[in-house]
């Protein structure tokens, strides 16, 4: 038996330290959990007897079989594909379920064992199994999540670490779930607003291509047999139809080349910055994008600060999760200014990107000593404005697309009908 020094927290947040004897670290962690406290660290005491090794010989058949199984497992881990990053809904469901298990009084390792059955495309059961193993070996939950940063983002890891330090892990997990749910709802509204315009564009484009490549060539045969001078509009349609039918492969190559060039430009630092800046300045869509970015910035920073994450670290995490390079650079400059001793509102105002309402509310929060609440009010304001902006954008885009498609279809019909009228007129005069 070996001696282990442990450090743990009570549900009230009080730190407890002590020494116990166990066969290995895993058994020591289980003993700590049976005391009804949450283990923070379990370390073998210096000079104590090391846990006894297995008496089975490495040359025995059982040992060789175990080694072979271990080699197979290692190869399977080597060639296994890394799981995809989970979506916001999946993170919300995972953190809320873990919070519910902890609220029910389960020790952390038992809660993680129960979470193994909660598998999804983003957070497989193996992730919870690995978390349970790491926590059993004495690591904190945040450190265990950091070892799987391909699944758990820095936002989750740092909030969990703040919850462990404050002894309010369950409450922090519940706030995380609400945070991810709120952002998932915003994303869902934005996608729903764009579904109808996208469907109309696809269907309208398909009808135009079908008419130009299938229907119009049949009319062209009729026009060729009449031997009459066609109207200019009809000649234009015939030229477009001939080009589409004869050089469709060139259009596909040009479209593919344009996509590749755009992606390369978008991947460059200068290209991404210019495109992100352009999107923010667009007439209708730009307003929606700005409202979404301002709300995301305020909500993320507010959530981190409310859960005890230091302001510089919270700004760094917020900078990483923002999808716009222009906003990221403004946050980076703000973080440098705060490091030099300035308030949060001063560098944000100097960037001239954030609206005056946000700056004023943050100033009030700094004066009252409650910046997280001020940022939360900012987020609520811009999320409500975003809902109104999405509705206005949808109501504006839909008629514009319908009018544009109607114009194209009308142009094609007028080109065909004008030729038909001329043919009819020519026949009647004979």
Residue, then its C-alpha position, 0 to 999 in steps of 0.5 A: x500500500x502507498x500513501x497519497x496526498x489529496x486536495x479536494x473541495x466540498x460542495x460549498x467550495x471549501x478546500x480539504x487536504x489529507x493523506x490516505x493509503x491505497x493500492x494505486x492512484x485510481x483507488x485513492x481517487x475513488x476513496x476521496x470521492x466516497x468521502x463526498x468531496x470533489x478531488x482536485x489533485x491526488x499525488x503519491x507521497x514522496x518516500x512511500x511504498x510504490x504500488x505493487x506490480x503484477x506478479x505475472x511474468x512478461x514471458x507468459x502466454x497471458x502477458x504476450x496476449x495482453x501485449x498483442x492486444x495493446x499493440x492492436x489498440x495502439x495501431x487502431x488509435x494511430x490510424x483512427x480518424x479524429x472526431x469532428x468538432x461538435x456543433x453548438x447544440x451538441x456542446x449545449x446538450x453535453x454540458x447540460x447533461x453533465x450539470x444535471x448529473x452533478x446536481x443529482x449528487x453524482x461524483x464526477x467520475x460516476x457522472x462521466x461514466x454515465x455520459x459515455x452513453x451520450x454519444x453524438x457525431x461531435x462528442x463520441x462516447x470515447x471522449x467521456x471515457x477518456x475524461x473519466x480515465x484522466x480524472x480517475x488518475x488525478x487530473x482535473x476536468x479542465x485539464x482532461x478536456x484540454x487533452x481533447x481540445x479537438x472536441x472541447x474548445x478553449x471557451x469550455x476548458x477555461x470556464x470549467x477551470x474557473x468553475x473548479x477554482x470557485x467550487x461552482x462547477x455545476x453552475x458553470x456547466x449550466x451557464x455554458x449550456x445556456x450560452x451555446x443554446x443561445x448562439x445555436x438559436x441565432x445560427x438557426x434563425x440566420x439559416x432559416x432566413x436564407x433558406x427561401x431565397x436560396x431555394x428560389x435562386x436554385x429553382x429559378x436558375x435551373x428553369x433558365x438553364x433548362x429553357x436555354x439548353x433544351x426548349x430554345x433549340x427546338x424553337x431555333x429549328x422552327x426559326x431556321x425553317x422560316x428563313x425570316x429576319x429574327x428580332x434582335x432580342x431573339x438573336x441574343x437568346x439564340x447566341x446565348x443558347x448556342x454558347x451554353x450548349x457548345x461551351x458548357x465545359x468552359x463555363x464549368x472550368x471557369x467556375x471551378x477556377x473562380x472558386x479555387x482562386x476565391x478560396x486561396x484569396x480567402x485563405x490569405x491574411x490580406x484577402x480574409x481581412x478585406x472580405x470580412x471588412x467588405x461584408x460588414x459594409x454591405x447595404x443590407x446584409x452588412x447590418x445583420x453581420x455587424x449585429x451578429x458580431x457585436x452580440x457574439x462578442x458581448x455574450x462570449x466576453x460576458x459569459x467568461x467574466x461571469x464565471x471568473x475567467x480573468x479579463x485578459x484571458x477572457x479577451x484572448x478566448x473571445x478573440x479566438x472564437x470570433x469569425x471576423x478578422x477585423x473584429x479579432x484585430x480590434x480585440x487584440x489591440x484592446x487586450x494589449x491596451x488593457x494589459x497596459x492599464x487602460x479600461x475596456x471601453x477606451x480601446x474599444x472606442x478607439x477602434x471605431x468598429x464598435x457602436x457608441x451604445x456598446x461603449x457607453x454601456x461598458x463604461x457604465x459597467x466599469x463605473x458600477x463595477x459590474x462589467x459582465x452585467x453590462x455586456x449581458x445587456x449589450x448582448x440582449x440588445x443586439x440579439x433582439x436587433x438581430x432578430x428584427x434585422x433578419x426579418x427585414x433582410x428576408x422581407x427585402x431579399x425575397x421580392x428582389x430575387x423574385x423580380x430578378x428571376x421574373x425579369x430574366x424569364x420575361x426576357x426569354x419569353x419576350x424573345x421567343x414570342x416576338x419571333x413567333x409574332x413575326x413569323x405569324x405576321x409573315x405568313x398572314x401577308x403572303 
